[in-house]
Amino acid sequence: MPALHIHSMPQDLYSYLQKLAFAKNCSLDAQVIVLLSQFQQQEEKREQQARILADIYQSRTALPNKQCHWRRGNPLWLPAPTNRDFS
């Protein structure tokens, strides 16, 4: 793992991490690693959610090439009405 340049971070962040590490009874390096790990996990979760949404979008756009519309109160995609439906 590359060396952490903790002292080059903004002073307010450095101070916050020092207090957090002290409160959790761990070293500053360990606290930074924990926060970076949490950030990485959150980023991976966001990427996974984005992939899921992209898959849902792709599946919605891959519907058959029929005209469809949304009927109020009915959560299903139904074929667009034909002239027979109105006679």
mmCIF file as gemmi writes it, N, C-alpha and C atoms, coordinates in Angstrom:
data_model
loop_
_atom_site.group_PDB
_atom_site.id
_atom_site.type_symbol
_atom_site.label_atom_id
_atom_site.label_alt_id
_atom_site.label_comp_id
_atom_site.label_asym_id
_atom_site.label_entity_id
_atom_site.label_seq_id
_atom_site.pdbx_PDB_ins_code
_atom_site.Cartn_x
_atom_site.Cartn_y
_atom_site.Cartn_z
_atom_site.occupancy
_atom_site.B_iso_or_equiv
_atom_site.pdbx_formal_charge
_atom_site.auth_seq_id
_atom_site.auth_asym_id
_atom_site.pdbx_PDB_model_num
ATOM 1 N N . MET Axp A 1 ? 0.85 -1.174 0 1 0 ? 1 A 1
ATOM 2 C CA . MET Axp A 1 ? 0 0 0 1 0 ? 1 A 1
ATOM 3 C C . MET Axp A 1 ? 0.896 1.239 0 1 0 ? 1 A 1
ATOM 4 N N . PRO Axp A 2 ? 0.579 2.214 -0.819 1 0 ? 2 A 1
ATOM 5 C CA . PRO Axp A 2 ? 1.424 3.417 -0.847 1 0 ? 2 A 1
ATOM 6 C C . PRO Axp A 2 ? 1.356 4.161 0.485 1 0 ? 2 A 1
ATOM 7 N N . ALA Axp A 3 ? 2.393 4.886 0.76 1 0 ? 3 A 1
ATOM 8 C CA . ALA Axp A 3 ? 2.447 5.645 2.013 1 0 ? 3 A 1
ATOM 9 C C . ALA Axp A 3 ? 1.353 6.708 2.021 1 0 ? 3 A 1
ATOM 10 N N . LEU Axp A 4 ? 0.749 6.882 3.175 1 0 ? 4 A 1
ATOM 11 C CA . LEU Axp A 4 ? -0.286 7.902 3.321 1 0 ? 4 A 1
ATOM 12 C C . LEU Axp A 4 ? 0.365 9.235 3.645 1 0 ? 4 A 1
ATOM 13 N N . HIS Axp A 5 ? -0.044 10.266 2.964 1 0 ? 5 A 1
ATOM 14 C CA . HIS Axp A 5 ? 0.477 11.609 3.213 1 0 ? 5 A 1
ATOM 15 C C . HIS Axp A 5 ? -0.556 12.364 4.046 1 0 ? 5 A 1
ATOM 16 N N . ILE Axp A 6 ? -0.712 11.91 5.271 1 0 ? 6 A 1
ATOM 17 C CA . ILE Axp A 6 ? -1.751 12.452 6.137 1 0 ? 6 A 1
ATOM 18 C C . ILE Axp A 6 ? -1.52 13.917 6.441 1 0 ? 6 A 1
ATOM 19 N N . HIS Axp A 7 ? -0.28 14.31 6.62 1 0 ? 7 A 1
ATOM 20 C CA . HIS Axp A 7 ? 0.001 15.69 7.022 1 0 ? 7 A 1
ATOM 21 C C . HIS Axp A 7 ? -0.232 16.693 5.894 1 0 ? 7 A 1
ATOM 22 N N . SER Axp A 8 ? -0.44 16.219 4.668 1 0 ? 8 A 1
ATOM 23 C CA . SER Axp A 8 ? -0.673 17.145 3.56 1 0 ? 8 A 1
ATOM 24 C C . SER Axp A 8 ? -2.155 17.44 3.352 1 0 ? 8 A 1
ATOM 25 N N . MET Axp A 9 ? -3.027 16.836 4.158 1 0 ? 9 A 1
ATOM 26 C CA . MET Axp A 9 ? -4.458 17.099 4.015 1 0 ? 9 A 1
ATOM 27 C C . MET Axp A 9 ? -4.811 18.424 4.692 1 0 ? 9 A 1
ATOM 28 N N . PRO Axp A 10 ? -5.966 18.987 4.354 1 0 ? 10 A 1
ATOM 29 C CA . PRO Axp A 10 ? -6.378 20.248 4.978 1 0 ? 10 A 1
ATOM 30 C C . PRO Axp A 10 ? -6.383 20.139 6.506 1 0 ? 10 A 1
ATOM 31 N N . GLN Axp A 11 ? -6.037 21.219 7.157 1 0 ? 11 A 1
ATOM 32 C CA . GLN Axp A 11 ? -5.866 21.207 8.614 1 0 ? 11 A 1
ATOM 33 C C . GLN Axp A 11 ? -7.146 20.83 9.351 1 0 ? 11 A 1
ATOM 34 N N . ASP Axp A 12 ? -8.301 21.312 8.893 1 0 ? 12 A 1
ATOM 35 C CA . ASP Axp A 12 ? -9.547 20.983 9.588 1 0 ? 12 A 1
ATOM 36 C C . ASP Axp A 12 ? -9.875 19.495 9.478 1 0 ? 12 A 1
ATOM 37 N N . LEU Axp A 13 ? -9.604 18.904 8.318 1 0 ? 13 A 1
ATOM 38 C CA . LEU Axp A 13 ? -9.813 17.469 8.154 1 0 ? 13 A 1
ATOM 39 C C . LEU Axp A 13 ? -8.831 16.682 9.013 1 0 ? 13 A 1
ATOM 40 N N . TYR Axp A 14 ? -7.587 17.105 9.013 1 0 ? 14 A 1
ATOM 41 C CA . TYR Axp A 14 ? -6.559 16.459 9.827 1 0 ? 14 A 1
ATOM 42 C C . TYR Axp A 14 ? -6.947 16.509 11.307 1 0 ? 14 A 1
ATOM 43 N N . SER Axp A 15 ? -7.396 17.65 11.761 1 0 ? 15 A 1
ATOM 44 C CA . SER Axp A 15 ? -7.803 17.821 13.155 1 0 ? 15 A 1
ATOM 45 C C . SER Axp A 15 ? -8.998 16.929 13.482 1 0 ? 15 A 1
ATOM 46 N N . TYR Axp A 16 ? -9.974 16.881 12.582 1 0 ? 16 A 1
ATOM 47 C CA . TYR Axp A 16 ? -11.15 16.036 12.779 1 0 ? 16 A 1
ATOM 48 C C . TYR Axp A 16 ? -10.752 14.565 12.887 1 0 ? 16 A 1
ATOM 49 N N . LEU Axp A 17 ? -9.881 14.114 11.987 1 0 ? 17 A 1
ATOM 50 C CA . LEU Axp A 17 ? -9.455 12.715 12.01 1 0 ? 17 A 1
ATOM 51 C C . LEU Axp A 17 ? -8.655 12.394 13.264 1 0 ? 17 A 1
ATOM 52 N N . GLN Axp A 18 ? -7.861 13.346 13.729 1 0 ? 18 A 1
ATOM 53 C CA . GLN Axp A 18 ? -7.117 13.139 14.975 1 0 ? 18 A 1
ATOM 54 C C . GLN Axp A 18 ? -8.084 12.934 16.138 1 0 ? 18 A 1
ATOM 55 N N . LYS Axp A 19 ? -9.096 13.768 16.23 1 0 ? 19 A 1
ATOM 56 C CA . LYS Axp A 19 ? -10.081 13.655 17.31 1 0 ? 19 A 1
ATOM 57 C C . LYS Axp A 19 ? -10.86 12.347 17.207 1 0 ? 19 A 1
ATOM 58 N N . LEU Axp A 20 ? -11.219 11.976 15.994 1 0 ? 20 A 1
ATOM 59 C CA . LEU Axp A 20 ? -11.951 10.732 15.78 1 0 ? 20 A 1
ATOM 60 C C . LEU Axp A 20 ? -11.107 9.529 16.165 1 0 ? 20 A 1
ATOM 61 N N . ALA Axp A 21 ? -9.842 9.537 15.763 1 0 ? 21 A 1
ATOM 62 C CA . ALA Axp A 21 ? -8.935 8.442 16.113 1 0 ? 21 A 1
ATOM 63 C C . ALA Axp A 21 ? -8.755 8.365 17.623 1 0 ? 21 A 1
ATOM 64 N N . PHE Axp A 22 ? -8.619 9.504 18.275 1 0 ? 22 A 1
ATOM 65 C CA . PHE Axp A 22 ? -8.459 9.526 19.731 1 0 ? 22 A 1
ATOM 66 C C . PHE Axp A 22 ? -9.708 8.964 20.408 1 0 ? 22 A 1
ATOM 67 N N . ALA Axp A 23 ? -10.883 9.357 19.925 1 0 ? 23 A 1
ATOM 68 C CA . ALA Axp A 23 ? -12.14 8.885 20.506 1 0 ? 23 A 1
ATOM 69 C C . ALA Axp A 23 ? -12.316 7.382 20.323 1 0 ? 23 A 1
ATOM 70 N N . LYS Axp A 24 ? -11.812 6.859 19.223 1 0 ? 24 A 1
ATOM 71 C CA . LYS Axp A 24 ? -11.934 5.421 18.953 1 0 ? 24 A 1
ATOM 72 C C . LYS Axp A 24 ? -10.727 4.638 19.45 1 0 ? 24 A 1
ATOM 73 N N . ASN Axp A 25 ? -9.796 5.334 20.086 1 0 ? 25 A 1
ATOM 74 C CA . ASN Axp A 25 ? -8.601 4.711 20.653 1 0 ? 25 A 1
ATOM 75 C C . ASN Axp A 25 ? -7.808 3.941 19.593 1 0 ? 25 A 1
ATOM 76 N N . CYS Axp A 26 ? -7.558 4.587 18.475 1 0 ? 26 A 1
ATOM 77 C CA . CYS Axp A 26 ? -6.743 3.976 17.429 1 0 ? 26 A 1
ATOM 78 C C . CYS Axp A 26 ? -5.798 5.038 16.87 1 0 ? 26 A 1
ATOM 79 N N . SER Axp A 27 ? -4.888 4.593 16.031 1 0 ? 27 A 1
ATOM 80 C CA . SER Axp A 27 ? -3.927 5.544 15.461 1 0 ? 27 A 1
ATOM 81 C C . SER Axp A 27 ? -4.592 6.351 14.345 1 0 ? 27 A 1
ATOM 82 N N . LEU Axp A 28 ? -3.997 7.457 14.034 1 0 ? 28 A 1
ATOM 83 C CA . LEU Axp A 28 ? -4.509 8.303 12.955 1 0 ? 28 A 1
ATOM 84 C C . LEU Axp A 28 ? -4.441 7.563 11.625 1 0 ? 28 A 1
ATOM 85 N N . ASP Axp A 29 ? -3.343 6.842 11.398 1 0 ? 29 A 1
ATOM 86 C CA . ASP Axp A 29 ? -3.211 6.064 10.157 1 0 ? 29 A 1
ATOM 87 C C . ASP Axp A 29 ? -4.339 5.046 10.033 1 0 ? 29 A 1
ATOM 88 N N . ALA Axp A 30 ? -4.618 4.344 11.127 1 0 ? 30 A 1
ATOM 89 C CA . ALA Axp A 30 ? -5.677 3.33 11.103 1 0 ? 30 A 1
ATOM 90 C C . ALA Axp A 30 ? -7.032 3.974 10.815 1 0 ? 30 A 1
ATOM 91 N N . GLN Axp A 31 ? -7.283 5.135 11.407 1 0 ? 31 A 1
ATOM 92 C CA . GLN Axp A 31 ? -8.556 5.815 11.188 1 0 ? 31 A 1
ATOM 93 C C . GLN Axp A 31 ? -8.704 6.252 9.734 1 0 ? 31 A 1
ATOM 94 N N . VAL Axp A 32 ? -7.636 6.741 9.147 1 0 ? 32 A 1
ATOM 95 C CA . VAL Axp A 32 ? -7.679 7.151 7.739 1 0 ? 32 A 1
ATOM 96 C C . VAL Axp A 32 ? -7.944 5.94 6.849 1 0 ? 32 A 1
ATOM 97 N N . ILE Axp A 33 ? -7.299 4.826 7.145 1 0 ? 33 A 1
ATOM 98 C CA . ILE Axp A 33 ? -7.51 3.608 6.35 1 0 ? 33 A 1
ATOM 99 C C . ILE Axp A 33 ? -8.956 3.145 6.463 1 0 ? 33 A 1
ATOM 100 N N . VAL Axp A 34 ? -9.519 3.203 7.669 1 0 ? 34 A 1
ATOM 101 C CA . VAL Axp A 34 ? -10.919 2.818 7.862 1 0 ? 34 A 1
ATOM 102 C C . VAL Axp A 34 ? -11.835 3.714 7.029 1 0 ? 34 A 1
ATOM 103 N N . LEU Axp A 35 ? -11.609 5.016 7.083 1 0 ? 35 A 1
ATOM 104 C CA . LEU Axp A 35 ? -12.447 5.939 6.315 1 0 ? 35 A 1
ATOM 105 C C . LEU Axp A 35 ? -12.302 5.733 4.811 1 0 ? 35 A 1
ATOM 106 N N . LEU Axp A 36 ? -11.08 5.484 4.364 1 0 ? 36 A 1
ATOM 107 C CA . LEU Axp A 36 ? -10.872 5.226 2.935 1 0 ? 36 A 1
ATOM 108 C C . LEU Axp A 36 ? -11.563 3.937 2.509 1 0 ? 36 A 1
ATOM 109 N N . SER Axp A 37 ? -11.523 2.928 3.36 1 0 ? 37 A 1
ATOM 110 C CA . SER Axp A 37 ? -12.204 1.667 3.056 1 0 ? 37 A 1
ATOM 111 C C . SER Axp A 37 ? -13.712 1.878 2.969 1 0 ? 37 A 1
ATOM 112 N N . GLN Axp A 38 ? -14.253 2.65 3.916 1 0 ? 38 A 1
ATOM 113 C CA . GLN Axp A 38 ? -15.687 2.937 3.885 1 0 ? 38 A 1
ATOM 114 C C . GLN Axp A 38 ? -16.057 3.711 2.621 1 0 ? 38 A 1
ATOM 115 N N . PHE Axp A 39 ? -15.236 4.672 2.265 1 0 ? 39 A 1
ATOM 116 C CA . PHE Axp A 39 ? -15.486 5.448 1.055 1 0 ? 39 A 1
ATOM 117 C C . PHE Axp A 39 ? -15.475 4.543 -0.175 1 0 ? 39 A 1
ATOM 118 N N . GLN Axp A 40 ? -14.507 3.629 -0.23 1 0 ? 40 A 1
ATOM 119 C CA . GLN Axp A 40 ? -14.413 2.71 -1.362 1 0 ? 40 A 1
ATOM 120 C C . GLN Axp A 40 ? -15.645 1.809 -1.424 1 0 ? 40 A 1
ATOM 121 N N . GLN Axp A 41 ? -16.109 1.314 -0.275 1 0 ? 41 A 1
ATOM 122 C CA . GLN Axp A 41 ? -17.299 0.471 -0.258 1 0 ? 41 A 1
ATOM 123 C C . GLN Axp A 41 ? -18.528 1.242 -0.726 1 0 ? 41 A 1
ATOM 124 N N . GLN Axp A 42 ? -18.649 2.49 -0.29 1 0 ? 42 A 1
ATOM 125 C CA . GLN Axp A 42 ? -19.777 3.309 -0.727 1 0 ? 42 A 1
ATOM 126 C C . GLN Axp A 42 ? -19.716 3.565 -2.23 1 0 ? 42 A 1
ATOM 127 N N . GLU Axp A 43 ? -18.527 3.806 -2.737 1 0 ? 43 A 1
ATOM 128 C CA . GLU Axp A 43 ? -18.354 4.035 -4.174 1 0 ? 43 A 1
ATOM 129 C C . GLU Axp A 43 ? -18.729 2.78 -4.963 1 0 ? 43 A 1
ATOM 130 N N . GLU Axp A 44 ? -18.302 1.616 -4.477 1 0 ? 44 A 1
ATOM 131 C CA . GLU Axp A 44 ? -18.645 0.361 -5.15 1 0 ? 44 A 1
ATOM 132 C C . GLU Axp A 44 ? -20.15 0.131 -5.115 1 0 ? 44 A 1
ATOM 133 N N . LYS Axp A 45 ? -20.788 0.476 -4.003 1 0 ? 45 A 1
ATOM 134 C CA . LYS Axp A 45 ? -22.239 0.328 -3.895 1 0 ? 45 A 1
ATOM 135 C C . LYS Axp A 45 ? -22.947 1.256 -4.879 1 0 ? 45 A 1
ATOM 136 N N . ARG Axp A 46 ? -22.475 2.51 -4.994 1 0 ? 46 A 1
ATOM 137 C CA . ARG Axp A 46 ? -23.066 3.444 -5.967 1 0 ? 46 A 1
ATOM 138 C C . ARG Axp A 46 ? -22.9 2.93 -7.394 1 0 ? 46 A 1
ATOM 139 N N . GLU Axp A 47 ? -21.73 2.373 -7.702 1 0 ? 47 A 1
ATOM 140 C CA . GLU Axp A 47 ? -21.503 1.834 -9.042 1 0 ? 47 A 1
ATOM 141 C C . GLU Axp A 47 ? -22.418 0.648 -9.306 1 0 ? 47 A 1
ATOM 142 N N . GLN Axp A 48 ? -22.609 -0.209 -8.301 1 0 ? 48 A 1
ATOM 143 C CA . GLN Axp A 48 ? -23.498 -1.354 -8.451 1 0 ? 48 A 1
ATOM 144 C C . GLN Axp A 48 ? -24.936 -0.88 -8.678 1 0 ? 48 A 1
ATOM 145 N N . GLN Axp A 49 ? -25.374 0.122 -7.914 1 0 ? 49 A 1
ATOM 146 C CA . GLN Axp A 49 ? -26.717 0.659 -8.099 1 0 ? 49 A 1
ATOM 147 C C . GLN Axp A 49 ? -26.874 1.281 -9.482 1 0 ? 49 A 1
ATOM 148 N N . ALA Axp A 50 ? -25.845 1.95 -9.957 1 0 ? 50 A 1
ATOM 149 C CA . ALA Axp A 50 ? -25.896 2.545 -11.295 1 0 ? 50 A 1
ATOM 150 C C . ALA Axp A 50 ? -26.007 1.457 -12.361 1 0 ? 50 A 1
ATOM 151 N N . ARG Axp A 51 ? -25.275 0.358 -12.172 1 0 ? 51 A 1
ATOM 152 C CA . ARG Axp A 51 ? -25.372 -0.758 -13.127 1 0 ? 51 A 1
ATOM 153 C C . ARG Axp A 51 ? -26.771 -1.362 -13.115 1 0 ? 51 A 1
ATOM 154 N N . ILE Axp A 52 ? -27.347 -1.506 -11.922 1 0 ? 52 A 1
ATOM 155 C CA . ILE Axp A 52 ? -28.699 -2.061 -11.819 1 0 ? 52 A 1
ATOM 156 C C . ILE Axp A 52 ? -29.7 -1.15 -12.524 1 0 ? 52 A 1
ATOM 157 N N . LEU Axp A 53 ? -29.589 0.155 -12.279 1 0 ? 53 A 1
ATOM 158 C CA . LEU Axp A 53 ? -30.491 1.096 -12.947 1 0 ? 53 A 1
ATOM 159 C C . LEU Axp A 53 ? -30.301 1.078 -14.459 1 0 ? 53 A 1
ATOM 160 N N . ALA Axp A 54 ? -29.061 0.955 -14.906 1 0 ? 54 A 1
ATOM 161 C CA . ALA Axp A 54 ? -28.795 0.876 -16.347 1 0 ? 54 A 1
ATOM 162 C C . ALA Axp A 54 ? -29.406 -0.393 -16.931 1 0 ? 54 A 1
ATOM 163 N N . ASP Axp A 55 ? -29.318 -1.504 -16.202 1 0 ? 55 A 1
ATOM 164 C CA . ASP Axp A 55 ? -29.925 -2.755 -16.665 1 0 ? 55 A 1
ATOM 165 C C . ASP Axp A 55 ? -31.443 -2.626 -16.748 1 0 ? 55 A 1
ATOM 166 N N . ILE Axp A 56 ? -32.033 -1.981 -15.744 1 0 ? 56 A 1
ATOM 167 C CA . ILE Axp A 56 ? -33.481 -1.777 -15.762 1 0 ? 56 A 1
ATOM 168 C C . ILE Axp A 56 ? -33.87 -0.904 -16.951 1 0 ? 56 A 1
ATOM 169 N N . TYR Axp A 57 ? -33.117 0.166 -17.167 1 0 ? 57 A 1
ATOM 170 C CA . TYR Axp A 57 ? -33.394 1.051 -18.297 1 0 ? 57 A 1
ATOM 171 C C . TYR Axp A 57 ? -33.278 0.288 -19.612 1 0 ? 57 A 1
ATOM 172 N N . GLN Axp A 58 ? -32.221 -0.507 -19.741 1 0 ? 58 A 1
ATOM 173 C CA . GLN Axp A 58 ? -32.029 -1.296 -20.965 1 0 ? 58 A 1
ATOM 174 C C . GLN Axp A 58 ? -33.189 -2.258 -21.174 1 0 ? 58 A 1
ATOM 175 N N . SER Axp A 59 ? -33.644 -2.902 -20.09 1 0 ? 59 A 1
ATOM 176 C CA . SER Axp A 59 ? -34.742 -3.855 -20.239 1 0 ? 59 A 1
ATOM 177 C C . SER Axp A 59 ? -36.035 -3.137 -20.62 1 0 ? 59 A 1
ATOM 178 N N . ARG Axp A 60 ? -36.224 -1.92 -20.129 1 0 ? 60 A 1
ATOM 179 C CA . ARG Axp A 60 ? -37.427 -1.153 -20.476 1 0 ? 60 A 1
ATOM 180 C C . ARG Axp A 60 ? -37.383 -0.683 -21.925 1 0 ? 60 A 1
ATOM 181 N N . THR Axp A 61 ? -36.209 -0.314 -22.394 1 0 ? 61 A 1
ATOM 182 C CA . THR Axp A 61 ? -36.112 0.152 -23.776 1 0 ? 61 A 1
ATOM 183 C C . THR Axp A 61 ? -36.067 -1.007 -24.755 1 0 ? 61 A 1
ATOM 184 N N . ALA Axp A 62 ? -35.89 -2.218 -24.256 1 0 ? 62 A 1
ATOM 185 C CA . ALA Axp A 62 ? -35.834 -3.385 -25.132 1 0 ? 62 A 1
ATOM 186 C C . ALA Axp A 62 ? -37.198 -4.044 -25.283 1 0 ? 62 A 1
ATOM 187 N N . LEU Axp A 63 ? -38.271 -3.342 -24.883 1 0 ? 63 A 1
ATOM 188 C CA . LEU Axp A 63 ? -39.612 -3.882 -25.057 1 0 ? 63 A 1
ATOM 189 C C . LEU Axp A 63 ? -39.892 -4.057 -26.545 1 0 ? 63 A 1
ATOM 190 N N . PRO Axp A 64 ? -40.811 -4.955 -26.887 1 0 ? 64 A 1
ATOM 191 C CA . PRO Axp A 64 ? -41.154 -5.128 -28.306 1 0 ? 64 A 1
ATOM 192 C C . PRO Axp A 64 ? -41.535 -3.794 -28.937 1 0 ? 64 A 1
ATOM 193 N N . ASN Axp A 65 ? -41.376 -3.718 -30.214 1 0 ? 65 A 1
ATOM 194 C CA . ASN Axp A 65 ? -41.556 -2.458 -30.929 1 0 ? 65 A 1
ATOM 195 C C . ASN Axp A 65 ? -43.037 -2.148 -31.172 1 0 ? 65 A 1
ATOM 196 N N . LYS Axp A 66 ? -43.888 -2.485 -30.225 1 0 ? 66 A 1
ATOM 197 C CA . LYS Axp A 66 ? -45.309 -2.162 -30.339 1 0 ? 66 A 1
ATOM 198 C C . LYS Axp A 66 ? -45.553 -0.849 -29.618 1 0 ? 66 A 1
ATOM 199 N N . GLN Axp A 67 ? -46.576 -0.145 -30.063 1 0 ? 67 A 1
ATOM 200 C CA . GLN Axp A 67 ? -46.932 1.072 -29.342 1 0 ? 67 A 1
ATOM 201 C C . GLN Axp A 67 ? -47.575 0.662 -28.024 1 0 ? 67 A 1
ATOM 202 N N . CYS Axp A 68 ? -47.066 1.193 -26.957 1 0 ? 68 A 1
ATOM 203 C CA . CYS Axp A 68 ? -47.608 0.901 -25.638 1 0 ? 68 A 1
ATOM 204 C C . CYS Axp A 68 ? -47.938 2.208 -24.942 1 0 ? 68 A 1
ATOM 205 N N . HIS Axp A 69 ? -48.822 2.126 -24.021 1 0 ? 69 A 1
ATOM 206 C CA . HIS Axp A 69 ? -49.104 3.302 -23.218 1 0 ? 69 A 1
ATOM 207 C C . HIS Axp A 69 ? -49.382 2.863 -21.79 1 0 ? 69 A 1
ATOM 208 N N . TRP Axp A 70 ? -49.419 3.815 -20.929 1 0 ? 70 A 1
ATOM 209 C CA . TRP Axp A 70 ? -49.633 3.548 -19.516 1 0 ? 70 A 1
ATOM 210 C C . TRP Axp A 70 ? -51.093 3.858 -19.204 1 0 ? 70 A 1
ATOM 211 N N . ARG Axp A 71 ? -51.832 2.862 -18.757 1 0 ? 71 A 1
ATOM 212 C CA . ARG Axp A 71 ? -53.226 3.097 -18.39 1 0 ? 71 A 1
ATOM 213 C C . ARG Axp A 71 ? -53.286 3.46 -16.917 1 0 ? 71 A 1
ATOM 214 N N . ARG Axp A 72 ? -53.965 4.506 -16.624 1 0 ? 72 A 1
ATOM 215 C CA . ARG Axp A 72 ? -54.056 5.015 -15.254 1 0 ? 72 A 1
ATOM 216 C C . ARG Axp A 72 ? -54.623 3.931 -14.328 1 0 ? 72 A 1
ATOM 217 N N . GLY Axp A 73 ? -53.922 3.703 -13.222 1 0 ? 73 A 1
ATOM 218 C CA . GLY Axp A 73 ? -54.394 2.743 -12.237 1 0 ? 73 A 1
ATOM 219 C C . GLY Axp A 73 ? -54.003 1.312 -12.537 1 0 ? 73 A 1
ATOM 220 N N . ASN Axp A 74 ? -53.454 1.048 -13.7 1 0 ? 74 A 1
ATOM 221 C CA . ASN Axp A 74 ? -53.05 -0.309 -14.042 1 0 ? 74 A 1
ATOM 222 C C . ASN Axp A 74 ? -51.54 -0.318 -14.203 1 0 ? 74 A 1
ATOM 223 N N . PRO Axp A 75 ? -50.824 -1.02 -13.333 1 0 ? 75 A 1
ATOM 224 C CA . PRO Axp A 75 ? -49.362 -0.958 -13.367 1 0 ? 75 A 1
ATOM 225 C C . PRO Axp A 75 ? -48.718 -1.811 -14.455 1 0 ? 75 A 1
ATOM 226 N N . LEU Axp A 76 ? -49.47 -2.211 -15.446 1 0 ? 76 A 1
ATOM 227 C CA . LEU Axp A 76 ? -48.898 -3.037 -16.509 1 0 ? 76 A 1
ATOM 228 C C . LEU Axp A 76 ? -48.835 -2.245 -17.805 1 0 ? 76 A 1
ATOM 229 N N . TRP Axp A 77 ? -47.826 -2.55 -18.591 1 0 ? 77 A 1
ATOM 230 C CA . TRP Axp A 77 ? -47.764 -1.964 -19.928 1 0 ? 77 A 1
ATOM 231 C C . TRP Axp A 77 ? -48.754 -2.727 -20.788 1 0 ? 77 A 1
ATOM 232 N N . LEU Axp A 78 ? -49.66 -2.016 -21.392 1 0 ? 78 A 1
ATOM 233 C CA . LEU Axp A 78 ? -50.672 -2.64 -22.232 1 0 ? 78 A 1
ATOM 234 C C . LEU Axp A 78 ? -50.562 -2.087 -23.639 1 0 ? 78 A 1
ATOM 235 N N . PRO Axp A 79 ? -50.987 -2.876 -24.616 1 0 ? 79 A 1
ATOM 236 C CA . PRO Axp A 79 ? -50.944 -2.365 -25.993 1 0 ? 79 A 1
ATOM 237 C C . PRO Axp A 79 ? -51.82 -1.119 -26.121 1 0 ? 79 A 1
ATOM 238 N N . ALA Axp A 80 ? -51.414 -0.239 -26.981 1 0 ? 80 A 1
ATOM 239 C CA . ALA Axp A 80 ? -52.204 0.966 -27.227 1 0 ? 80 A 1
ATOM 240 C C . ALA Axp A 80 ? -53.56 0.552 -27.78 1 0 ? 80 A 1
ATOM 241 N N . PRO Axp A 81 ? -54.613 1.277 -27.431 1 0 ? 81 A 1
ATOM 242 C CA . PRO Axp A 81 ? -55.944 0.897 -27.911 1 0 ? 81 A 1
ATOM 243 C C . PRO Axp A 81 ? -56.048 1.029 -29.431 1 0 ? 81 A 1
ATOM 244 N N . THR Axp A 82 ? -56.853 0.182 -29.985 1 0 ? 82 A 1
ATOM 245 C CA . THR Axp A 82 ? -57.1 0.237 -31.432 1 0 ? 82 A 1
ATOM 246 C C . THR Axp A 82 ? -58.44 0.93 -31.655 1 0 ? 82 A 1
ATOM 247 N N . ASN Axp A 83 ? -58.786 1.153 -32.911 1 0 ? 83 A 1
ATOM 248 C CA . ASN Axp A 83 ? -60.072 1.778 -33.234 1 0 ? 83 A 1
ATOM 249 C C . ASN Axp A 83 ? -61.235 0.927 -32.748 1 0 ? 83 A 1
ATOM 250 N N . ARG Axp A 84 ? -61.053 -0.404 -32.695 1 0 ? 84 A 1
ATOM 251 C CA . ARG Axp A 84 ? -62.116 -1.297 -32.225 1 0 ? 84 A 1
ATOM 252 C C . ARG Axp A 84 ? -62.473 -0.999 -30.773 1 0 ? 84 A 1
ATOM 253 N N . ASP Axp A 85 ? -61.486 -0.571 -29.989 1 0 ? 85 A 1
ATOM 254 C CA . ASP Axp A 85 ? -61.723 -0.327 -28.568 1 0 ? 85 A 1
ATOM 255 C C . ASP Axp A 85 ? -62.671 0.843 -28.333 1 0 ? 85 A 1
ATOM 256 N N . PHE Axp A 86 ? -62.842 1.719 -29.317 1 0 ? 86 A 1
ATOM 257 C CA . PHE Axp A 86 ? -63.649 2.91 -29.129 1 0 ? 86 A 1
ATOM 258 C C . PHE Axp A 86 ? -64.976 2.86 -29.879 1 0 ? 86 A 1
ATOM 259 N N . SER Axp A 87 ? -65.28 1.741 -30.526 1 0 ? 87 A 1
ATOM 260 C CA . SER Axp A 87 ? -66.533 1.693 -31.283 1 0 ? 87 A 1
ATOM 261 C C . SER Axp A 87 ? -67.639 1.045 -30.492 1 0 ? 87 A 1
